[in-house]
Amino acid sequence: MSFDPSAPDPAPSQSRRRFVTGLSVGGVAAGLGLWRLPAMANPGVATAPQVLTGTQFDLSIGAAAVNFTGHTRPAVTVNGSLPAPILRWREGDTVTLRVANRLDVASSVHWHGILLPANMDGVPGLSFDGIHPGETFVYRFDIRQSGTYWYHSHSLFQEQAGLYGAIVIDPLEPAPYRHDREHVILLSDWTDKDPAALFRRLKKMSEYDNHYKRTVGDFFRDTDRDGLSATLRNRGEWGRMRMTPTDLSDVNANTYTYLLNGQAPAGNWTGLFRSGEKVLLRFINGSAMSYFDVRIPGLKMTVVAADGQYIHPVTVDEFRIAVAETFDVIVEPSGQDAYAIFAQDMGRTGYARGTLAVRQGLEAPLPALDARPILTMSDMGHGGHGGHGNGMEGGCGASMGMKGMEGGCGANMRPDSTGHASAGHDMPGMDHSAGGMQSHPASETGNPLVDMQTMSPLPKLDDPGIGLRDNGRTVLTYAAMKSLFDDPDGREPSRTLELHLTGHMEKFAWSFNGQKFMDAEPLRLNYGERMRIVLVNDTMMTHPIHLHGLWSDLEDEHGNFHLRKHTIDMPPGTKRSYRVRADALGRWAYHCHLLYHMEAGMMREVRVEE
């Protein structure tokens, strides 16, 4: 698919309301003279995905015109729809998927979280050569799991442009819960910009969408609350880092329109129910860059599965869903005819919405967006350490390691740069205590692509997240979720690998251990081994980390098996560990699932070898 560079971007004066709510549907808008359709494009896009069942599937990747914001733009579609069709499989079956590429550029499909042979994984350059224009690639693999998953392109920015869809796998054995009906809730983000142009903008002006920088009024309010000295110290710390505590997401509703099942908020996607039914909602975050905080005012949600895997049921009012995660929840609506499904973005700039109702055409009141969160030094693992947090010149605290900072908080404060725990090095089990300073790999030292390092990271498994603490609602945490089964492997890891999530905010450079994908050697795993991966987030951003082909078995603070997932969320200032069984030979992708972070370098190759 090719984007016409002459196509106009949305008018700068476009109203805030339009950005937040969008138009009612992603409707057909061809022939209006606003742009030239790409080669082999369809004239329009369906407003709801089809459900395909069975074992034989024919999928056609194409291009179409869509209109979510009042401006006609090109999109990538599958079988003419955005999102792509819902694929319904059955555990134990063998599925065959014939994927035809009708674009004028290469494409691909990756089956996210699905266990399969490496050559079926759908990552160009690792799994296969991609699907070239006019060609059809046949995927064929056995279904060895059940639950809620999704699929998307792994070619350039096609995922952002619309190539994503839901997968539902029915289990061989009955689920450990009962439900009367179900709905897929697929959340995503849409931009009218050419995604490649959006990436170039991020490289040039990474703070373009951050319209909420602190003001003089904020300074005086903070002074009244915290005192002048503390406020000046706080402003100085952020100023020396050349960062802002309101920079929660790289792209937000100032650029994005948030979609629920392919509908902008004004479209009011509606799922039906009868009063008293147990309704299973399969939530999928299929966005490119957006975290969502989800609630259904007036209803409790009982979470019964995470990333397709059963957990002990936990009842909450709200949950944060990272990019690429899936959560299955059961609700029991009764007493009113309509309930709002409200999914606000983490930065509180916009929302996706839908409705559960007894009939079409109903709406429920929407809550106001929560107040925008403000990052603290503690959020980033730079809080006071050992009682010496305020004793350093410049007020940075002994646990801080912001590179390039003045006032004594630069590289000379990093405790260890010997390469301990860098990629490929074995190390003892992770230390979850707050009593020791965090070491860092030698590849971060003097690295122009690393602008900060955490010095006192913690697992924070019981932390609901920035903007969700003490909000009066019961919020889901990783600590509250526990797999319904014991460790499927049972062995203690034979070795541990520590990797650091690194970046430079101004340069929009992202990496593992300060090394971009193109500069890093593959991570090598021995077939059949059980190992531990420890992730340390050195950045002020949240990263969802996905390892293809293998399960990621999250550990609790004591190193015990806790929760099986395919995507591990890593908030700022966290250090989390998980076990991996290297039971799938081949070359696998390992990356941040924020699309533009992956494209900017936060990706590695993992090789499982005999």
VOGU-3710 file (C-alpha; in Angstrom, 3 decimals, decimal comma):
1> msfdpsapdp> 0,000/0,000/0,000  1,331/3,478/-0,794  0,277/6,709/0,881  -0,145/9,814/-1,217  2,204/12,446/0,277  0,040/15,213/-1,163  -2,926/14,173/0,972  -3,634/16,952/3,492  -3,279/16,387/7,222  -6,245/17,304/9,411
11> apsqsrrrfv> -6,653/21,053/9,856  -4,739/22,340/12,911  -7,906/24,087/14,064  -9,905/20,867/14,123  -11,903/20,854/17,322  -10,792/19,023/20,426  -14,174/17,277/20,502  -13,556/15,781/17,072  -10,200/14,359/18,189  -11,723/12,831/21,294
21> tglsvggvaa> -14,903/11,358/19,855  -14,320/10,984/16,110  -17,040/10,426/13,575  -19,700/7,809/14,030  -18,253/5,224/11,628  -15,148/4,506/9,590  -17,299/4,823/6,497  -16,721/4,780/2,759  -15,384/8,034/1,393  -13,909/7,296/-2,008
31> glglwrlpam> -14,382/9,573/-4,979  -14,474/12,824/-3,005  -11,330/14,149/-4,626  -9,365/14,412/-1,384  -6,745/11,846/-2,260  -5,705/9,227/-4,774  -6,569/5,647/-3,833  -3,547/3,358/-3,635  -3,083/0,640/-6,205  -5,433/-2,340/-5,814
41> anpgvatapq> -7,490/-0,511/-3,180  -11,099/-1,354/-2,429  -13,548/1,546/-2,528  -14,523/1,247/1,139  -14,220/-0,596/4,416  -16,718/-2,587/6,431  -17,706/-1,069/9,768  -17,723/-4,359/11,689  -15,462/-7,391/11,386  -16,841/-10,677/10,146
51> vltgtqfdls> -16,504/-13,823/12,309  -14,768/-16,686/10,470  -14,879/-20,211/11,892  -13,576/-23,656/10,988  -10,123/-24,853/9,989  -9,729/-23,362/6,489  -9,416/-19,590/6,113  -8,864/-17,260/3,169  -7,632/-13,803/4,122  -6,979/-11,010/1,645
61> igaaavnftg> -4,839/-8,021/2,682  -5,881/-4,913/0,775  -6,332/-1,158/0,983  -9,433/0,973/1,367  -10,537/4,503/2,152  -11,783/5,255/5,666  -13,129/8,320/7,416  -12,968/8,451/11,212  -12,364/12,192/11,646  -13,956/13,995/8,708
71> htrpavtvng> -10,915/13,369/6,494  -10,601/10,494/4,049  -7,488/8,437/4,548  -6,070/5,115/3,303  -6,152/2,058/5,545  -4,954/-1,526/5,380  -7,811/-4,009/5,598  -8,309/-7,769/5,694  -11,235/-9,077/3,661  -12,361/-5,486/3,361
81> slpapilrwr> -12,753/-4,786/7,077  -11,014/-2,799/9,797  -10,468/-4,455/12,240  -9,715/-7,663/10,389  -12,138/-10,590/10,709  -12,483/-12,351/14,064  -10,963/-15,819/13,674  -12,614/-18,531/15,776  -10,524/-21,682/16,185  -10,787/-24,794/18,360
91> egdtvtlrva> -8,063/-26,241/20,542  -6,717/-29,480/19,031  -7,511/-28,538/15,424  -5,026/-27,858/12,657  -5,765/-24,570/10,902  -4,779/-23,526/7,390  -4,768/-19,816/6,561  -4,182/-18,694/2,991  -3,141/-15,040/3,192  -3,152/-13,162/-0,119
101> nrldvassvh> -1,372/-9,809/-0,413  -3,265/-7,337/-2,642  -1,120/-4,377/-1,608  1,672/-2,990/-3,755  4,222/-3,566/-0,967  5,210/-6,656/1,040  3,077/-7,637/4,014  2,849/-10,260/6,781  0,652/-11,622/9,548  1,920/-12,523/13,036
111> whgillpanm> -0,284/-14,653/15,295  0,322/-12,956/18,632  0,741/-15,331/21,582  0,117/-18,456/19,523  2,446/-21,449/19,966  3,579/-22,578/16,523  6,663/-23,458/14,443  9,053/-20,555/13,915  8,499/-20,528/10,147  4,770/-19,865/10,757
121> dgvpglsfdg> 5,305/-16,926/13,144  5,057/-14,270/10,441  8,023/-11,964/11,125  9,799/-10,953/7,900  13,565/-11,430/8,109  13,307/-13,923/10,965  10,442/-16,337/10,287  10,128/-15,955/6,536  10,649/-13,498/3,666  7,263/-11,825/3,974
131> ihpgetfvyr> 4,330/-11,961/1,577  5,217/-10,105/-1,607  2,653/-8,195/-3,688  0,364/-10,517/-5,571  1,523/-13,586/-3,644  -0,301/-15,892/-1,225  1,394/-17,421/1,795  -0,081/-20,495/3,453  0,137/-20,662/7,243  -0,574/-24,088/8,747
141> fdirqsgtyw> -0,167/-25,086/12,401  -1,757/-27,056/15,231  -3,771/-25,251/17,895  -2,315/-26,188/21,289  -4,017/-23,639/23,528  -7,290/-21,830/24,104  -8,373/-18,312/25,013  -8,317/-14,786/23,626  -5,486/-13,677/21,315  -5,018/-11,477/18,276
151> yhshslfqeq> -3,123/-11,111/15,017  -1,449/-8,218/13,259  1,053/-7,259/10,613  4,763/-7,293/11,392  5,657/-5,258/8,294  6,648/-1,619/8,750  3,637/0,375/10,068  0,789/-1,691/8,596  -0,452/-2,599/12,074  -1,050/1,107/12,774
161> aglygaivid> -2,855/1,458/9,453  -5,433/-1,219/10,279  -4,013/-4,716/9,863  -5,059/-6,295/13,163  -7,834/-8,611/14,317  -9,047/-10,844/17,132  -8,556/-14,588/17,654  -10,833/-16,667/19,896  -9,844/-20,291/20,580  -12,511/-22,510/22,096
171> plepapyrhd> -11,134/-25,008/24,644  -11,366/-28,781/24,426  -12,359/-28,950/28,102  -15,077/-26,710/29,566  -13,883/-23,378/30,905  -13,739/-23,040/34,726  -16,491/-20,411/34,589  -19,971/-20,120/33,099  -21,236/-17,466/30,729  -24,398/-16,985/28,668
181> rehvillsdw> -23,028/-14,868/25,831  -19,811/-13,134/24,870  -18,445/-10,130/23,001  -14,973/-9,304/21,693  -13,864/-5,789/22,701  -10,918/-4,814/20,510  -9,356/-1,456/21,430  -7,085/0,384/18,999  -5,766/3,783/17,938  -6,166/5,426/14,550
191> tdkdpaalfr> -4,183/8,285/13,008  -5,004/10,234/9,860  -1,288/10,756/9,337  0,819/8,456/7,236  2,288/6,284/10,032  5,778/6,629/8,522  5,393/10,411/8,716  4,273/10,082/12,330  7,429/8,111/13,075  9,566/10,824/11,447
201> rlkkmseydn> 7,782/13,441/13,555  8,526/11,470/16,716  12,205/11,364/15,765  12,258/15,137/15,248  9,835/16,307/17,972  9,181/13,522/20,462  7,104/15,840/22,714  4,797/17,041/19,935  1,654/15,606/21,566  2,518/16,624/25,128
211> hykrtvgdff> 0,232/19,646/25,495  0,080/19,368/29,274  3,421/20,726/30,417  3,320/22,274/33,847  2,500/25,992/34,116  3,163/28,862/36,497  -0,207/28,113/38,081  0,945/24,546/38,738  4,092/25,928/40,367  2,112/28,009/42,834
221> rdtdrdglsa> -0,286/25,166/43,602  2,664/22,838/44,251  4,287/25,486/46,438  1,137/25,777/48,562  0,995/21,997/48,943  4,677/21,023/49,261  6,504/24,226/50,165  8,800/26,429/48,101  12,008/24,492/48,746  10,558/21,125/47,726
231> tlrnrgewgr> 8,891/22,611/44,639  12,078/24,316/43,473  14,037/21,115/44,052  11,499/19,100/42,067  11,510/21,552/39,164  15,294/21,542/39,187  15,470/17,757/38,996  13,150/17,612/35,996  14,872/20,550/34,346  18,298/18,944/34,614
241> mrmtptdlsd> 16,872/15,784/33,047  15,402/17,865/30,204  12,200/15,851/30,719  8,657/16,549/31,812  6,573/14,650/34,392  3,498/14,870/32,131  5,101/12,911/29,282  3,225/9,636/29,797  2,763/8,568/26,185  4,511/9,505/22,953
251> vnantytyll> 1,280/9,790/20,960  -2,135/10,611/22,391  -5,578/11,908/21,417  -4,075/15,091/20,010  -3,114/12,796/17,119  -5,131/9,617/17,679  -8,803/8,744/17,471  -9,453/5,795/19,762  -11,543/2,943/18,384  -13,564/0,137/19,940
261> ngqapagnwt> -14,258/-2,682/17,483  -13,458/-0,286/14,662  -15,869/2,403/15,865  -14,946/5,898/16,981  -16,620/6,973/20,243  -19,532/8,675/18,483  -20,219/5,414/16,635  -21,298/3,813/19,933  -20,508/0,157/19,215  -23,181/-1,800/21,081
271> glfrsgekvl> -23,133/-5,335/22,482  -26,472/-6,791/23,540  -27,402/-8,567/26,763  -30,474/-9,803/28,636  -30,831/-8,768/32,249  -29,276/-11,282/34,607  -27,033/-12,929/32,027  -23,369/-13,591/32,627  -21,611/-11,835/29,752  -18,011/-12,682/28,864
281> lrfingsams> -16,099/-9,705/27,446  -12,861/-10,546/25,670  -10,763/-7,351/25,875  -7,832/-7,000/23,462  -5,522/-4,002/23,229  -4,649/-4,022/19,529  -3,372/-0,446/19,467  -0,006/0,663/18,200  0,979/2,931/21,106  -1,912/3,378/23,576
291> yfdvripglk> -2,537/2,031/27,066  -6,170/2,077/28,169  -7,770/2,218/31,609  -11,071/0,370/31,294  -14,194/0,433/33,438  -17,936/-0,103/33,059  -19,583/2,326/35,491  -22,206/0,501/37,539  -20,761/-2,960/36,923  -18,123/-5,034/38,662
301> mtvvaadgqy> -15,827/-6,974/36,343  -14,524/-10,423/37,292  -11,266/-11,115/35,464  -10,993/-14,823/34,616  -8,133/-14,937/32,098  -5,036/-12,939/31,196  -3,325/-13,305/27,808  -5,535/-16,301/27,063  -4,618/-18,191/30,254  -7,038/-18,906/33,107
311> ihpvtvdefr> -6,446/-17,130/36,407  -8,095/-17,322/39,803  -11,083/-14,976/39,393  -10,542/-11,479/40,725  -13,267/-8,826/40,847  -12,380/-5,199/40,098  -13,890/-1,878/39,062  -11,143/-1,020/36,587  -8,082/-2,403/34,845  -5,189/-1,037/32,819
321> iavaetfdvi> -4,547/-2,996/29,648  -1,131/-2,622/28,065  -0,592/-2,743/24,337  -0,908/-6,394/23,148  -2,407/-7,716/26,404  -5,781/-9,491/26,569  -8,114/-9,834/29,553  -11,300/-11,896/29,736  -13,869/-10,516/32,183  -17,369/-11,552/33,207
331> vepsgqdaya> -20,061/-8,992/33,981  -23,665/-9,494/35,125  -25,673/-6,493/33,923  -29,089/-6,002/35,506  -31,181/-3,157/36,823  -30,644/-0,813/33,893  -30,903/-1,031/30,124  -27,482/0,315/29,123  -23,946/0,468/30,499  -21,001/2,389/29,073
341> ifaqdmgrtg> -17,727/0,629/28,286  -15,275/3,453/28,958  -11,598/3,101/28,020  -9,618/6,286/28,662  -6,037/6,537/27,522  -3,329/6,518/30,181  -2,569/10,210/29,627  -6,234/11,210/29,991  -6,388/12,901/26,596  -9,215/10,858/25,060
351> yargtlavrq> -11,140/7,617/25,161  -12,708/4,745/23,291  -16,251/3,852/24,217  -19,000/1,346/23,555  -22,251/0,269/25,155  -23,745/-2,889/26,638  -27,497/-2,620/26,127  -30,720/-4,610/25,962  -31,308/-3,279/22,428  -29,570/-1,242/19,787
361> gleaplpald> -29,719/2,555/19,915  -29,308/3,004/23,657  -26,542/4,939/25,384  -25,359/5,305/28,953  -23,786/8,399/30,527  -20,019/8,638/30,092  -17,799/9,585/33,028  -15,474/12,552/32,713  -11,839/11,890/31,947  -9,791/11,547/35,118
371> arpiltmsdm> -7,288/14,251/35,991  -4,033/13,870/34,115  -1,376/11,993/36,087  1,936/13,564/37,057  5,057/11,399/37,183  7,194/11,461/40,320  10,825/10,533/40,829  9,633/7,449/42,714  7,610/6,367/39,662  10,843/6,111/37,722
381> ghgghgghgn> 12,829/4,264/40,363  14,654/7,426/41,373  13,195/7,976/44,813  15,176/8,440/48,012  17,598/5,589/48,751  18,750/4,445/52,155  17,760/7,703/53,805  20,124/9,739/51,658  17,627/10,881/49,034  18,096/14,604/49,674
391> gmeggcgasm> 21,743/14,669/50,566  23,268/15,075/47,122  24,193/18,270/45,358  21,334/19,406/43,150  18,793/17,462/45,182  18,833/14,461/42,868  19,119/11,783/45,534  21,622/8,992/45,871  19,557/6,574/43,838  19,368/8,701/40,700
401> gmkgmeggcg> 21,338/8,147/37,542  20,146/10,628/34,939  22,902/10,726/32,365  24,284/14,073/31,389  22,766/15,937/34,332  24,509/18,812/36,011  24,912/19,084/39,737  26,606/15,766/40,395  23,862/13,405/39,222  25,552/12,144/36,101
411> anmrpdstgh> 27,577/9,085/35,181  29,854/9,355/38,213  26,937/8,276/40,416  26,284/5,010/38,611  27,641/2,328/40,944  28,811/-0,260/38,453  29,640/-0,235/34,751  31,623/-3,447/34,531  29,127/-5,211/32,288  27,689/-7,344/35,071
421> asaghdmpgm> 24,352/-8,848/33,967  24,607/-7,578/30,416  23,157/-9,626/27,569  24,688/-13,077/27,360  26,132/-13,018/30,902  24,889/-15,429/33,570  24,223/-13,921/36,975  22,738/-15,021/40,308  19,009/-14,692/41,000  17,619/-11,178/41,069
431> dhsaggmqsh> 17,621/-9,124/44,250  14,164/-7,670/44,892  15,206/-5,740/47,961  15,436/-1,986/48,048  18,706/-2,177/49,932  21,089/-2,362/46,986  21,842/-0,021/44,119  21,035/-1,275/40,645  23,992/-2,138/38,429  24,020/-1,481/34,683
441> pasetgnplv> 25,673/-3,097/31,665  28,823/-1,589/30,229  27,041/-0,909/26,939  25,069/1,874/28,648  28,196/3,738/29,805  28,841/6,909/27,818  26,112/5,861/25,405  24,492/8,803/23,544  21,320/6,721/23,127  20,793/6,365/26,903
451> dmqtmsplpk> 19,613/9,461/28,753  18,765/7,988/32,163  19,161/4,936/34,385  17,130/3,690/37,307  18,983/3,102/40,571  16,355/1,576/42,869  13,846/-0,351/40,733  11,255/-2,610/42,335  8,800/-5,215/40,957  5,758/-3,069/41,888
461> lddpgiglrd> 3,449/-5,994/41,139  0,848/-4,649/43,565  0,909/-1,135/42,069  -2,178/-0,370/39,926  -0,142/2,154/37,966  0,388/5,853/37,409  -2,939/7,694/37,595  -4,825/4,750/39,136  -3,656/4,829/42,740  -6,153/5,773/45,444
471> ngrtvltyaa> -8,841/6,722/42,935  -11,651/5,204/45,004  -11,996/2,226/42,677  -10,675/-1,331/42,954  -8,029/-1,587/40,236  -6,481/-4,761/38,848  -2,777/-5,401/39,512  -0,353/-8,114/38,461  -0,150/-9,188/42,110  -3,916/-9,750/42,209
481> mkslfddpdg> -3,799/-12,123/39,236  -2,521/-15,656/39,711  -2,575/-18,488/37,200  -5,137/-21,186/37,883  -2,399/-23,800/37,453  1,022/-24,482/38,961  4,282/-23,879/37,132  3,876/-26,083/34,027  7,627/-26,706/33,895  8,464/-27,154/37,576
491> repsrtlelh> 12,218/-26,708/37,239  14,192/-23,905/38,788  15,895/-21,769/36,131  19,443/-22,893/35,418  20,629/-19,407/34,503  19,485/-15,795/34,584  19,743/-13,110/31,932  19,229/-9,447/32,818  18,233/-6,943/30,153  17,704/-3,211/30,541
501> ltghmekfaw> 15,072/-1,230/28,680  16,855/1,903/27,567  16,107/5,019/25,605  16,720/8,665/24,888  13,551/10,753/25,027  14,667/13,704/22,910  16,191/11,525/20,195  13,324/9,024/20,322  15,886/6,220/20,457  14,857/2,939/22,125
511> sfngqkfmda> 16,834/-0,204/22,785  17,823/-3,069/25,058  21,028/-2,368/27,034  21,602/0,751/24,916  22,004/-1,350/21,759  19,578/-1,046/18,869  18,332/-4,135/17,093  20,672/-3,700/14,142  23,733/-3,452/16,422  22,992/-6,296/18,849
521> eplrlnyger> 23,902/-9,960/18,706  21,045/-12,487/19,030  20,179/-13,826/22,462  20,896/-17,560/22,374  18,850/-20,091/24,337  19,568/-23,793/24,554  16,679/-25,967/23,440  14,839/-27,379/26,443  16,466/-25,190/29,084  14,539/-23,332/31,771
531> mrivlvndtm> 15,908/-19,835/32,289  15,028/-16,603/34,010  14,864/-13,229/32,270  15,089/-10,105/34,423  13,941/-6,829/32,873  14,967/-3,448/34,317  13,215/-0,363/32,980  15,753/2,453/32,856  13,357/4,813/31,039  10,497/7,047/32,149
541> mthpihlhgl> 8,113/5,330/29,734  6,033/2,160/30,132  6,945/-0,734/27,825  4,965/-3,923/27,045  7,578/-6,595/26,263  6,637/-9,544/24,052  8,693/-12,682/23,444  7,480/-14,591/20,400  7,021/-18,365/20,425  7,547/-18,948/24,168
551> wsdledehgn> 5,510/-18,333/27,302  6,676/-15,742/29,815  5,999/-17,043/33,334  6,047/-14,017/35,624  7,529/-14,519/39,104  6,379/-12,897/42,320  8,670/-10,850/44,568  10,037/-14,071/46,088  10,922/-15,694/42,783  7,950/-18,078/42,725
561> fhlrkhtidm> 5,874/-18,825/39,631  2,927/-16,424/39,606  1,313/-15,649/36,253  1,687/-17,007/32,702  1,608/-14,309/30,016  2,823/-13,579/26,501  3,330/-9,849/27,147  4,962/-8,450/30,299  4,171/-4,836/31,121  7,133/-2,825/32,438
571> ppgtkrsyrv> 6,192/0,522/34,038  8,953/3,057/34,744  11,228/2,177/37,641  10,328/-1,519/37,654  12,434/-4,665/37,772  10,470/-7,805/36,969  11,527/-11,398/36,402  9,963/-14,254/34,502  10,796/-17,814/33,562  11,056/-19,079/30,002
581> radalgrway> 11,144/-22,671/28,783  13,041/-22,767/25,484  10,835/-25,437/23,924  10,499/-24,053/20,380  13,466/-24,178/18,003  14,167/-21,314/15,657  14,548/-17,563/15,396  12,094/-15,462/17,364  11,414/-11,749/17,757  11,639/-10,162/21,215
591> hchllyhmea> 10,538/-6,557/21,431  8,636/-3,699/22,973  5,095/-3,815/21,575  4,862/-0,051/21,293  5,142/-0,060/17,500  7,299/3,036/17,142  9,614/1,940/19,966  10,167/-1,370/18,193  10,854/0,413/14,914  13,250/2,761/16,733
601> gmmrevrvee> 15,352/-0,153/17,995  13,817/-1,824/21,087  13,945/-5,303/19,605  16,216/-8,340/19,776  16,436/-11,661/18,014  16,179/-14,765/20,200  17,576/-18,028/18,834  16,584/-21,331/20,384  19,242/-23,815/19,286  20,110/-27,445/19,940
//
